[in-house]
Amino acid sequence: MAAIATLGSHCALQVLKGARDEGLRSVLVCERSRESLYRRFAFIDEVIAVDSFTEIAGDGAAASALESSGAVLVPHGTLVAQMSHADVEAIRAPVFGNRHILRWESDRDMKERLMREAGLPTPRAVDGPGEISGMTIAKRQGAAGGKGYFVSSSSEEYEKKRARLIADGVISGDERLYLQEYIPGVLAYLQYFYSPLTGTLEFFGVDSRHESDIDGLARIPADSQAPSMAPSFNVIANSAMVLRESLLPRVYEMGESFVEASARLVKPGMNGPFCIEGVYDDEARFTAFEFSARIVAGTNIYMSGSPYTALIHDEPMSMGRRIAREVRLAEAESRLDDVTT
C-alpha cells in the first residue's frame, strides 16, 4: 500500500495525521534541527533526516530513501520556497498533484498569465518603480510567505523602503520584485480540492492571515508612524472565516475556471489542493492577487474539518486526510498515475 511523505514544515503534521486517519503509512523528510519536534507525534512512522530539503532531489541517500519508502510526496509551501524548479523536477518519488504547475506558482509572470487565462479579476501589474502612480505592493518571487513585501505610493517611497529591506538583509540587492496595484478589502484565501478521479471540485474552506508587522501597524495612530517604516507582511498565523452564502456560487465558478485553465496551460492541470487568494471589496466583489498550486497552511485551522467539509463529508475531513484518501482510492483503482506526476 502507498505511503504519504512530506517535508517537515508548513503543514506536515496535518498531512501525516491525515495519512494515519486513512490507514496509510507516513514518512517525514525532516531537517535535523527540527527532528525533536516531530518525534513527539506517534502518527509519524518513518523519519528521513536531512541537512537540507534539496537532498531529496537527484541520486543521494535521502532521495533513495524517499523513493524506497514507496511514498507519494505531498508538496507544500516550503518545497516551493526552498527548492528550485530543477530540484522539484529531479525528485524521483511520485509527487501528489501536478509538480509542473509549481513553477507557475513561483514565477510571477507565469502566475499572472494563468490567473488571466482563468478569467479571474486581478490587480493591475505595474511595470516598474517609475510607473507607480498609486498604492502599489512589491512582492518577491515564489512562496516567500509575505516576508519582504511592502507597500508604496511613489517611486521615491519604493526606493527608500527597498533600500531599508536590503540593508536589513531581508531581500538581496539584485532581487527582482513584482509590482502590483494594491487592492484594499477583506482578505480571503479560498481553499479547494479538485479530484481527477471523480472530476469534481470541492470548496474546502476559507481563511484570513495575520501578517507581522503590518497588523500591528494598524493599531498605531497615523501621526505616530515613521514615514520610513517598511512593515513586513510575513504570515504569522491564520484564522477561520465563513463567507456569506450568497458569495458561494462565484466561489465555485472561480475554482472551476481555474481548474479548466490549468488543464489547458499546464497538463495534467490543477489536481488536488489549491488556493485562490484575494480580497472582497465593499460591493462583495472578489479580486484575486495570488494562487497557490498545492495545500496551503491556512488549512491547518481545519484539522477536524471546516463548515464546508461538513456539507460534503459525513466525517471529520482535513485537507491532509482528503489528500490521503485520494491516494488510497487511486491506488485501489490502479490510477495512481492520474493523481501524481
C-alpha positions in Angstrom: 0.0 0.0 0.0 1.2 3.5 -0.8 2.5 5.8 1.9 2.4 9.6 2.3 5.5 11.7 2.6 6.1 15.4 3.1 8.7 17.9 4.3 8.9 18.7 8.0 7.4 22.2 7.9 4.3 24.2 6.9 1.5 21.7 7.3 3.4 18.4 7.8 1.5 17.5 10.9 -1.8 17.8 9.2 -0.7 15.9 6.1 0.8 13.0 8.1 -2.1 12.8 10.6 -4.4 12.6 7.6 -2.3 9.7 6.2 -2.8 7.8 9.5 -6.5 8.6 9.5 -6.8 6.9 6.1 -4.7 3.9 7.2 -1.6 4.8 5.2 2.0 4.8 6.4 3.5 8.3 7.0 7.0 9.4 6.1 8.6 12.7 7.2 11.6 14.3 5.5 13.0 16.4 8.3 15.8 18.8 8.8 17.9 17.6 11.8 17.3 20.9 13.6 13.6 20.1 13.8 13.7 16.4 14.3 12.9 16.6 18.1 9.6 18.4 17.4 8.3 15.8 15.0 9.5 12.8 17.2 6.7 13.9 19.6 3.9 12.6 17.3 3.2 8.9 17.2 1.4 9.0 13.8 4.7 9.6 12.0 6.0 6.2 11.1 9.3 7.0 9.4 11.7 9.9 9.5 14.3 10.7 6.8 16.7 13.2 8.4 18.5 15.7 6.1 20.6 18.8 6.4 18.7 20.4 3.5 15.5 19.5 1.8 17.2 19.6 -1.5 18.8 16.3 -0.6 15.6 14.5 -1.8 16.3 15.6 -5.4 18.7 13.6 -7.6 20.6 10.5 -6.6 21.7 11.0 -3.0 21.0 8.8 0.1 17.9 10.8 1.1 16.5 10.7 -2.4 17.0 6.9 -2.5 15.4 6.5 0.9 12.3 8.5 -0.1 12.0 6.5 -3.3 12.4 3.2 -1.5 9.7 4.1 1.0 7.1 3.8 -1.7 5.6 7.1 -0.6 3.8 9.8 -2.6 5.3 13.1 -1.8 2.8 15.9 -0.9 4.2 19.3 -1.8 3.6 22.4 0.2 4.9 26.0 0.5 8.3 25.0 1.9 9.1 22.9 -1.1 8.2 25.8 -3.4 10.2 28.3 -1.3 13.4 26.2 -0.7 13.7 24.1 -3.9 14.3 25.3 -7.4 12.2 24.1 -10.3 15.1 21.9 -11.4 15.2 20.4 -7.9 11.5 19.6 -8.0 11.7 18.0 -11.4 14.6 15.9 -10.2 12.6 14.2 -7.4 12.3 10.6 -8.3 9.4 9.8 -5.9 5.9 10.4 -7.3 4.6 13.9 -6.4 0.9 14.3 -5.5 -0.9 16.6 -7.9 1.0 18.4 -10.7 4.6 19.1 -9.9 4.9 21.2 -13.1 2.4 23.8 -12.0 4.5 24.7 -9.1 6.8 26.5 -11.5 3.8 28.7 -12.5 3.2 29.5 -8.8 6.8 30.5 -8.2 7.1 32.8 -11.3 5.1 36.0 -11.1 4.7 36.4 -14.8 3.5 32.9 -15.4 1.3 33.1 -12.4 -0.4 36.3 -13.8 -0.9 34.6 -17.1 -2.6 31.6 -15.6 -4.9 33.8 -13.5 -5.9 35.8 -16.5 -6.5 32.6 -18.6 -8.9 31.5 -15.8 -10.8 34.8 -16.1 -10.0 35.8 -12.5 -10.3 39.6 -11.8 -6.7 40.6 -10.9 -5.0 43.8 -9.8 -3.1 45.8 -12.5 0.6 44.8 -12.8 3.0 47.8 -12.5 5.9 47.6 -15.0 8.5 49.3 -12.7 9.0 51.8 -9.9 8.8 54.6 -12.4 5.2 53.6 -13.2 3.9 53.7 -9.6 1.0 56.2 -9.6 -1.0 54.9 -6.6 -0.8 52.4 -3.8 1.4 49.6 -5.0 2.6 46.4 -3.3 6.0 44.9 -4.1 6.2 41.1 -3.8 9.1 38.7 -4.0 9.1 35.7 -6.4 8.0 32.3 -5.2 6.4 31.3 -1.9 8.0 33.8 0.5 5.1 33.8 2.9 4.8 37.6 2.7 8.3 38.3 4.1 9.9 41.2 2.3 6.6 42.5 0.8 6.0 46.3 1.1 3.6 49.0 0.0 4.5 52.3 -1.6 2.7 55.2 -3.3 5.6 56.7 -5.3 8.9 55.6 -6.8 10.7 57.6 -4.2 8.9 55.7 -1.4 9.6 52.5 -3.2 13.3 53.0 -3.4 13.6 54.1 0.2 11.7 51.1 1.6 13.6 48.7 -0.8 16.9 50.1 0.4 15.8 49.6 4.0 15.0 45.9 3.4 18.3 45.4 1.6 20.2 46.9 4.5 18.3 44.7 6.9 19.2 41.6 4.9 15.5 40.8 4.2 16.0 40.9 0.4 19.1 41.0 -1.8 20.2 43.9 -3.8 19.7 42.1 -7.1 16.4 40.6 -6.3 13.7 41.2 -8.8 10.4 42.4 -7.2 7.0 42.1 -8.7 4.9 45.3 -8.5 1.1 45.1 -8.4 -1.7 47.5 -7.7 -2.7 47.3 -4.1 -6.4 46.5 -3.7 -7.9 47.2 -0.2 -10.6 44.9 1.2 -11.4 41.9 3.3 -8.6 39.3 2.8 -10.0 35.8 1.9 -8.0 32.8 1.0 -10.3 30.3 -0.8 -9.3 26.6 -0.3 -10.2 24.0 -2.9 -9.7 20.4 -3.8 -10.1 19.0 -7.3 -10.3 15.2 -7.9 -9.3 13.9 -11.3 -10.8 10.5 -10.1 -14.3 11.9 -10.0 -14.0 15.1 -11.9 -15.4 17.1 -9.0 -14.4 20.3 -7.3 -14.8 20.7 -3.5 -14.7 24.1 -1.8 -12.9 23.2 1.4 -12.7 26.3 3.5 -11.6 29.9 3.7 -9.2 31.7 6.0 -7.6 35.0 6.7 -4.0 35.6 7.6 -2.3 37.6 10.4 0.8 39.3 9.0 3.6 40.9 11.0 4.1 43.6 11.5 1.5 45.2 9.2 -1.3 44.0 11.5 0.4 45.7 14.5 0.9 48.9 12.5 -2.9 49.2 12.2 -3.0 49.8 16.0 -0.6 52.8 15.8 -2.1 56.2 15.1 -1.1 57.6 11.7 0.6 60.6 13.2 2.9 58.3 15.2 4.0 56.2 12.3 7.5 56.8 10.9 7.4 57.5 7.1 10.5 55.4 6.5 8.9 52.3 8.0 8.8 49.2 5.7 6.4 46.9 7.7 6.5 43.2 6.9 3.7 41.1 5.5 5.3 37.9 6.9 2.5 35.4 7.7 2.4 34.5 11.4 -0.9 32.8 11.8 -4.3 32.1 10.2 -7.8 32.4 11.4 -11.1 30.8 10.2 -13.8 32.6 8.2 -17.2 31.8 6.9 -18.5 33.6 3.8 -21.9 34.9 3.1 -23.8 32.1 1.4 -24.7 34.4 -1.5 -21.0 34.5 -2.4 -20.6 30.7 -2.8 -21.8 30.5 -6.5 -19.0 32.8 -7.5 -16.5 30.9 -5.3 -17.3 27.7 -7.2 -17.2 29.4 -10.6 -13.7 30.8 -9.9 -12.4 27.4 -8.8 -13.8 25.6 -11.8 -12.5 28.2 -14.2 -9.0 27.9 -12.6 -9.1 24.1 -13.0 -10.1 24.4 -16.6 -7.4 27.0 -17.4 -4.8 24.9 -15.7 -5.7 21.9 -17.8 -5.2 24.0 -20.9 -1.9 25.6 -20.0 0.0 23.1 -17.8 -1.1 19.4 -18.2 -2.4 17.4 -16.4 -3.8 20.5 -14.8 -4.6 21.6 -11.3 -5.2 18.2 -9.5 -5.5 18.1 -5.7 -5.5 21.1 -3.3 -5.1 24.7 -4.4 -6.0 28.1 -3.1 -7.2 31.3 -4.8 -6.1 34.3 -2.7 -7.6 37.8 -2.8 -9.9 40.4 -1.3 -13.5 41.3 -1.2 -14.4 45.0 -1.8 -17.3 47.0 -0.4 -19.5 45.6 -3.1 -18.5 42.0 -2.2 -16.6 41.6 -5.5 -13.6 39.4 -5.3 -10.2 40.4 -6.8 -7.6 37.6 -6.9 -4.0 38.6 -6.3 -2.4 35.2 -5.9 -2.8 31.4 -6.2 -1.1 28.5 -4.5 -1.0 25.3 -6.5 -0.8 23.0 -3.5 -2.0 22.7 0.0 -1.8 26.0 2.0 -1.0 26.5 5.7 -4.5 28.0 6.2 -6.0 24.5 6.0 -4.2 23.8 9.4 -7.2 25.6 11.0 -9.5 22.8 9.9 -7.7 19.6 11.1 -11.1 18.3 12.2 -12.9 19.7 9.1 -14.4 23.1 8.2 -18.0 24.3 8.0 -17.8 23.5 4.2 -16.3 20.0 4.5 -19.2 19.2 6.9 -21.5 19.8 4.0 -19.6 17.3 1.8 -18.2 14.6 4.1 -20.1 12.9 6.9 -16.9 12.7 9.0 -14.1 15.0 10.1 -12.1 15.8 6.9 -8.9 17.8 6.9 -7.2 18.7 3.6 -4.4 16.3 4.7 -6.8 13.5 5.1 -8.6 14.3 1.8 -5.2 14.0 0.0 -4.5 10.7 1.7 -8.0 9.4 0.7 -7.4 10.4 -2.9 -4.1 8.5 -2.9 -5.8 5.4 -1.3 -8.7 5.4 -3.7 -6.4 6.0 -6.7 -4.3 3.0 -5.7 -7.3 0.8 -5.2 -8.4 1.7 -8.8 -4.9 1.4 -10.2 -5.0 5.1 -11.1 -2.1 6.5 -9.1 -0.7 8.0 -12.3 -3.8 10.1 -12.5 -3.2 11.8 -9.2 0.7 12.1 -9.3 3.4 13.4 -11.6 
